[in-house]
Amino acid sequence: MAGATNKLPLQERVPLARTAWRLADLAVLSLLLDLLARRAATLLAAGGGAAPACTWCWLAALACEAWFAVVWLLNLNAKWNPVRFDTHPERLLAQRVDELPAVDMFVTTADPKLEPPAVTADTVLSLLALDYPAGKLACYVSDDGCSPLTLFALREAAEFAELWVPFCRKHRVGVRAPFVYFSSSGGPGRGGGGAAGDDEFQRDWAAMKSEYEKLASRIENADEESLVRCGGGEFAEFVGADRRDHPTIIKVLRGNDGREGDDDDGTGVPSLVYISREKSPRHHHHFKAGAMNVLTRVSAVLTNAPVMLNVDCDMFANNPQAALHAMCLLLGFDDEVHSGFAQAPQKFHGALKDDPFGNQMEVIFQKIGFGIAGLQGMFYGGTGCFHRRKVIYGVPPEPTSDVRQPRMRGSPSYKELQKMFGSSKELIESARSIMSVEMFAAAPAVDLASRIDAAKEVSSCDYEAGTSWGQEVGWVYGSMTEDILTGQRIHAAGWRSALLNPDPPAFLGGAPTGGPASLTQYKRWATGLLEIIFSRNNPVLQCISKRLELRQCLGYLVIDVWPLRAPFELCYALLGPYCLLANQSFLPKASEPGFLIPLALFLTYNAYNLAEYMDCRLSARAWWNNHRMQRIVSSSAWLLAFLTVVLKTLGLSETVFDVTRKEQGQGAAPDGGADPGRFTFDSSPVFVPPTALTILAVVALAVGAWRAVAGAAAAGAGGPGAGEFVCCGWLVLCFWPFVRGLAGKGSYGIPWSVRIKAGLLVAAFVHFCCTRN
């Protein structure tokens, strides 16, 4: 019986049936191709005198529709072969518990105002309480805001962890982020944990809740100036420090005095280290990618775990066995090449009902994410990911016979390692150990405090000069979306990745609420993605010159082309208003047989998308919210990202990293208003294009209706028909939050500065249409 148990797999790759969806994919594709063929045929008829009145409108429509067909093909490829990975942590504990590798856990935060220290502290506590041998866990927090408030919150959290971690393990608490646990449990016995009738549990629960409330109060009432002035030697290094110009600050908040002997019996608490890397105006700090590389180097000279987990400061561990599920993927394949990293999909706690801001991305993960998992593997999403350290170090999978893939022959020499990793002897020795030792070999215990000087050396501003950090080693520089770029480099080296999707979800975070925060996030993502397209890291080049598989390359293009969709979708959106204002047409008339094709495509495409949401157990309202947000995002965040990267490529501007606001409690209005799902506005330029489109569509509908009533439309086939009216009406519906914003007040109203700029754009466009009439 024991022998049979040993043969049970730790993970199973399960293909998902998708026959009906494939037929639907092909049906939409056939309608797109039919539309292109008929439009091309109409334009080719120009030689016979049968060309449309507005030839350039039809040419523009042809170009846009061809682009839409390309995007659909990319999505079809990504969705074609979905799989899921089933993991079995109980088998892991029965078979290989002594071989569990150590894990270094990274948490990143950048601004104590946008990312409150209490949020970071809760995330850290959830990680420290994972069901995993405490002696094999270490948590590192990177504070790019250089905030004494963050350090204070973590110091308090380290003390609270001495109570919280044993409580969680003793009573098998399900959700181990205390804020979420106590706010959602409603009392003892709720939210996971001991039975409501257990007197000991009730006493422990009440005592723990009281201690947590005291902790939260201390963090909430902490004052930065008082901490620096009266906080003692622990905060002395913050005196005179500026978040953009300061030396490295490293604090061991909890050491690893029992790293080699601790078991997960409820008595051990993992190590906790605070890091604020050196900053200087004379050096580029490379945003989050730079912070991740510092975390990688500092952890290498301190604990050097062969596995690294990274999460955002608001992404708490929702499943206490998340690390065990990940190890089933990292240890469960016969060949490690299949699990270079294990990525959990981003899911959200307390998210708003029906996803009013279109940023929960549940359908994208279930449809495209599971499909990509069936190719070379899930994308690296920047949070909720378990990495093999040696993969981050740029080590290719072994063995390889691909001549396109450079290999490390034997053990690298000291000079080769120095060129790759820098001059630190401790870092070089740790890297040599990672490259040559089995993943589950025990790391020697060291006194963390004794390595602080070595840790500060590898976190200095100029340490990376002349090394491979940011290129072949570590998180890759050159894009605001360092996660996608780094994952692409890993796949291009020949590694595969696995999708970590246990039940309950491994990690939960917070989705931005309100218009400004949501569009800021989309703009940052789109900027980074387009930077990849315009660089030597383009997935097409990686496919040609390295080991990125063709279908995986096309999968990366699904998201990389997000900002490239903006000019095409904007152009197509403008065709309807233009034709109504200029008395032209770009679609067949309702009386013509060709009208049935765009009508069928419109209905089929939207029915297909609605069915996807229903298949993911989401509502029709959620589908509509996401549909309208895609139109809004395309004309705002993606469009500005496109212009930003074009200007950067021409050397006329630089990209700026925008931090998204994090909230400890989801579901509250961003400005304290009564409706958290209602769109809010500010004076950002990102709101100008969609405001202009909204005004333009309303004006075009009014002019078109007046012409139809007054009989002033062009006679014959030249004037607008039902198609152009439907396009403008659909545009108004999609941009309805902006229609309300034009009449709204406060944060729910569009600022006058945005209205004036949008009005000038509309006036210029109307003048252009009049001159073409």
Helices and strands as residue ranges (DSSP letters): H 2-6, E 11-15, H 19-44, G 45-48, H 55-79, E 83-87, H 89-95, G 97-99, E 103-109, H 117-128, G 134-136, E 137-143, H 148-170, H 178-185, H 199-221, H 224-230, G 233-238, E 249-254, E 271-276, H 287-302, E 307-312, E 316-317, H 322-331, G 336-339, E 341-343, H 362-363, I 364-369, H 370-373, E 385-388, H 389-392, H 414-421, H 425-436, G 448-451, H 452-458, H 482-492, E 497-499, E 507-508, H 515-533, H 539-545, H 550-560, H 565-582, G 593-595, H 596-615, H 620-635, H 637-649, G 685-687, H 688-710, H 722-734, H 736-743, G 746-748, H 752-772
